[in-house]
Every structure is written in structure tokens, then in C-alpha cells.
């Protein structure tokens, strides 16, 4: 490191995090307010950005903000299953469809307001998705991914053939949240709750068991732990997050249709996670913030959007395979300061 003299004292440059981290990234020795600010700054910037951004956006882009939150939740669910439970899932469209149709049917049949429809559809839809995926829990890797990928097509054809919930037209004129500020801040707060909740969950005992099960499920089973039950819990958590996204989209537009099972809801969250950085959750949020506004800007290209997603995905896999957030984190931790020798 570079060294120098100031006021007759020898000084050298030192990375800021060297005097803070002790043994592990999760244990810190804080000696000053400056060090505390260094640790808190990224989280504070994230929270402030989500809470302040709606105030700076025009009305049209507030809807885009809500869509960004929806894709962020789908990316959270995907990242949680892949990085911590060990399931490669393409079930974003399944969660969106089940959550959206559950909310739509509840609203149309019982006339419940969105404040009740959202939580009911979240947990009921999560339970339905978990029951549907339970027969596939013994599958791993690409086989589980194929199973989750097929379900949306099955539901699309069932709805079309049996004319369920309005058939191809779907359900229209459903209750919505009229206040745009309530919409955007409901989404912002829920994204923050899920983000920090998942980060806390994966650092607790349950998260440790999840990761151990992902690496060697036979060893976990030999320790007397019911791995099937743990897999069900993991799938239920991810399904509830995804179903809230589907229910929120239903409340946002006041309608639900077969488009809720569209392939975009499975592909874009994966692209967001890869771009931002898998296993970080905040990286999934960063990827969604990049991709969803970009989607709105290139909406006029129609189906060519998928080509854009694919090219972006290939570029990031080739140039930044670990994702943007780990790269930014590494750069942030390389900040230096002058200290006395």
C-alpha cells in the first residue's frame, strides 16, 4: 500500500473493511460512527431508494414501479429456491397464474376488497402451488424445472377448454385499489419485507439446514431431519411470494386472464437474478430494476423482447457470470482510507 507523511507522522492506505470485519462477514468490530455508516450505507441507500423513487416518478411510471416490484418478487422466489433449497424452478408463470386467478375468483365470487383478497390469495395460492408441486419434489435439476415449466401450459389449455373463470376472456371489472400511492407503497414495503425476511431466514438454523440439504440431502436425512417436510416448507415460502405477485397484478389492473400464465413471468425473473447475482436477493432486485423499465421502452418490438432478454443474458453470463451486485460489493469493499502506522 502507498505510504506517506502528514504532520510528521507516517501514514498508509488501508481498506476500510479491514478494521471492521472479524473472522467472518457476519461478525463486526465497530469502533466509530464512520465504520457503522460504512456498513449501513448500502442498506440505507436501498431502503431510501425504494421509498423515495415513487415520489419522483410520473403517474405512468408508478405503474412500471409496481411491475418492477412484481418481477422482483418472482426473482426473489426463484433465487431462494435455486440458491438455498436446491430446486431449479421455471414456475414463475405458475405462481402468477394461480395467485392472480385465486384473487380474481375470490373478488368476483365473494366481493371481497383488495385488503382481504391479497393475503387470502397469497397463502391459499401458495398452498395450491405447493400441493401441485409436491409430486415433483423427488425430482432434481432440469427434471424439476421441466415439471414447473409444463404446469402453466396445462392450466392455459384447461381454462380454454372448460371455460373456467371466464375462459379466454378472463375476469373483468374486479375491485382495485384506487389510490396510486397506496399501490406503490404497498409494493415497496412488501418488497423490503420479503428481501430482509429472506436474508434473515437463510442465515438462521432453517437456512443452514436448507443449504446442507441442497449439498447432501442424504447426510441431512441421516441426522434425523425430515427433508421432504423441509422441501415442502421451501416450496411453500417461494410459492407464497410468487402468488402475492400474481394477486397484486390482478388488483393493479382489476382483471385476470390467461396472460397471467405467460412465459415472460418465468423467463424475466431468471434473467434478473442472473444479471444481479444469484444468492444475494438484492441482486435480483437490481436486475429487475434494470430489465423491467427496459421492457417498457422496447415494448413496441413485440416478441423481439425475448431476443433482447436472451442477448442481455448471454452477455452477462459471458462478461459478468457472478452478476452485477457481487462486482459492486467487491468494489465497495476495496475503498481505502489513510491510517497512522
N, C-alpha and C positions, 0 to 999 in steps of 0.2 A: 504494500500500500504506500501511497505517497506520504511523505513526512514533511513537516515544515516548522518554522519558529514563529511564535507570536508572543509579544511581550516578554521575550526572554525564555519562554517555555516551549519545549519540544512537543509538537502535536502530530497526530497521524489520523488518517481517514479510516473509519470503521463502519461496517454495515450496521444499520440501526437495529436490526433484529438480533444481532449477536449478543447484545447485552440484555435482551428481553427473554428469548427462548431458553428454557432449561430442560434438557433431556429430550422432550417431545414437543410437538407443535401445540399440544393441548395444555401444557403447563408453562406458566409465565412467571417471571420475576419483574414486577413493575416498580420502578424506583422514582418515577417522576410523572407529572401530568403529560409531558411531551410523549413519553412512551405509551401511556394509556390512550392518548389521542391517535398515536400511530396504529394501535390495534383496533380501535373503534372506528376510525375514519372510513374504511371500506363499507362496513355495515351501515354506518350512519348515512353515507352517500347513497347507498341502495334504498334505504327506507325513505330518505328525503326525496329522492328522485321519483319513487312511486307515488308519494303523497302530493308532490308539487306539480308533477307533469300534467295532471288533468286541469289544473288552473291555467296552464299556459297554452292548452290546445284548443283549437276552434271546435265547434259542436260536431262537425263531421268526423274529425279525428278523435273525438272522445269515444265514438263507436269503434274506431280502429283500436283504441286503447283497450276496450273491453275484449275485442277479438284477440289482441295480443295476450291478454290475461288468460283467455280460454286455451289458446295453444300452449301457453306456459304451463298451465295445469296438466295438460296432456303430456307435455315433455317431462314434468316432474314425475308423473306416474310411470312413464316409460323408463326414465333414468333410475327410479327406485327399484323397479323390477329387474332391470338388466344389471345394474351395478351392485345391488345389495341382496337380491333374492335369487338371482341366477336364471331368470326367465327372459328370453329374447321375445318380446311381445310386439305384435303388429296390431294390437287391439284398440288403438285409439278410436277408430271408427265405431267399434262395438260399444265402447263406453259412451261415446257421444250419442249414438242412436238410442241405446237403452235409457240413458239419462234424459234425453230430450223427449222420447215418446212416453216415458213414465210421467214426466212433468206435464206433458200435454194431455194425457189421458186423465190424470188427477184433476187438472184445471177444468177440462171440458165436462167431465162426469160429475164432479163434486163442487165445482165452482169455488175452489179454494183460492185465496190470494197468493201472490208470489212469495210472501214472507213465510207461508206454510208449505207451499209447493216445493221450494228449493231444498229445504232439509229433508222432507219426506222422499223426494225423488233421488236425492243423493244417497241416502242409506238403503232405500228399497231397491234402487237401480244397482247399487254396489252389491247387494245380496243376490240379485238376479244374475248379474255378470259372474259372480263367484260360483254360483250353482252351475251355470253353463260351462265354466272353465274347470270345474272340479274333476270331470273325467279325463282331462288332459294334463293334470298335474304330474303324472308319472313321466310325461314327455319332457325332453330337454332340447336346448339348442334350436335348430331350424325346424324341428318337428312341432314344438310348441308354437313357434312363430307362424307356421302354416295353419295350425288349428285356429289361432286367433285371427288370422287373415281371412279365413273362409267364413266365419260367422256373419259378418256384415252382408255378404252376398246372399246367405241363406235368408236372413231377415228381409232383405230387399225383395226377394222373389216371393216370400210368404205374404208380405204386405200387398204386393201387386196382385198375386193370385187370389188371395182370400179377401181382399179389400178391407184389411184391418185398419182401424183408426183413420178412416178417410181414404184409404187406398193410395193411389198415386198423387192425389191432390193434398193429402195430409190433413192436419187440423189447423183451422184458421181462427182468427179473432179471439185468441186466448188472452187472459189477463196479463198485463205487463206492468212494469214499474215505470210510472210516468215521469218521475224526476230523474233527469240525466245525472245529476250529481250523486244521487243515491246509487245509481247503477255503477258509475265508475269507481266510487269509493268502496262499494261492496266488493267489487272485484279486486281492487288494490289491497284491501285489508285481508281478504281471503288468500290472495297470493302470498302475502307476507306470513300469514299464519301457517300455511302449508310449507313454505320454504323453511322457516325456522323450526317448525314442528318436525319435519323430516330430518333436518340436520341434527336435532336433539335426539330423535328416535334412533338413528343409525349409530350414535355414539353411546347409547345405553346398552344394557345387557342384551336386550332383544336384538338390537342391530348387530352386536358382536356374534350372536348365535346365527343370525341370518347370513353373515359373511362366512362363518365357519361352515354352515350348511352348504353354501354355494361352492366352497373349495373342496369339501369332503363330507358329503351327507351321510356316508356310512359310519364315519367316526362320530358324528353328532348323534346318530341313531343308537350307536353302541353305548353312548353315555346315558341312555335312558330318556332322551328327548324325542317327543313325537314330531317328526319332521313333516308329516302330512298336515298336521294341525298348523304348524308354522307356515307352511306354504299357503294354506287357506287364509291365514291372517294377512300375509304379504299381498296376496291377490286381492283380498277384500279392501285393504287400505288403498291400493292403487286404483281399484275399481270405483271406490267412493270419490276419489279425487277427480277421475275422468268423468263420472256421472254428474258431478256438480257442474263441470264444464258444459256438458250437454244440456242440463236443466237450465243453466244460466243463459245459454244461447236461445233456448225456447222462450224464456222470459224476456230476453232482449228484443226479439223480433215478434213475439206474440203468435208464433206459428211453429209447426214442426212437420217435416216431410221426409221423404226417402233420402233427400240430400244430406241428412244427418249421418248417414252411413257411407258418405263419400270417402274415397281413398285419400283425399288430402288430409283428413284428420288422423290418418295413420302414418303418412309419409313426412309431413312437415314437422311434427314433434321430434321424429328421429333426426331429421336434418338439423333442427335447432339444438338438440343435445350434442350432436357430433361437432357442430360449429363452436358451441360454447365450451364444451368439455364435459365428458361423461363422468359421473360420480361426484359432481360438485353441486348440483341443483341450481346454484346461482348461474352456472354456465348455461343451463337450459333456459333460464330467464333471459340471459344476454343473447342467446341465439334466436329466441322468439322475438325479442325487440328488434333484431336486425331483419329477420325474414318476413314477419307479418306486414310491417309497413311497405317493405319491398314488394310483397304480393299485391298490395293495393295499387302501387304505382305501375305494375306491369299487368294489371287485370285485363287490360284491353287485348293482350296477346292470347287470351283464352287458354286452351290446353297446352300451349307452349310454355306456360308457367312451370309445368313439371320438368320440362327440359332445363329451365333456368335452375330449379332446385337441384337437379342431378349434376349440372355443371358446377354449381357452388359447392355441392357435397364432395365431388371429386377433387376440386381444387383444395379444399380444406383438409381432406384426408391425405393428399399428397404433400401439401406445404406445411400444415399445422395439425398433424394427426392427434395431438393431445388436446386440441381446442384452444380457443382464444383466452378463456379465463385462466387456465394454468400458466399460459405465457405471460399474461398481465400480472398475475400473482408473483411469478418469479422476478419480473422486473421491479415490482413494488418492493419486494424483499431485498433488492440489491441497492436501495437508496443508502447513501453513506452520510456520515457526519464527522466533524472534527472532534477528537477526544485528546486529552492530555496523556502523554506517555508516563 
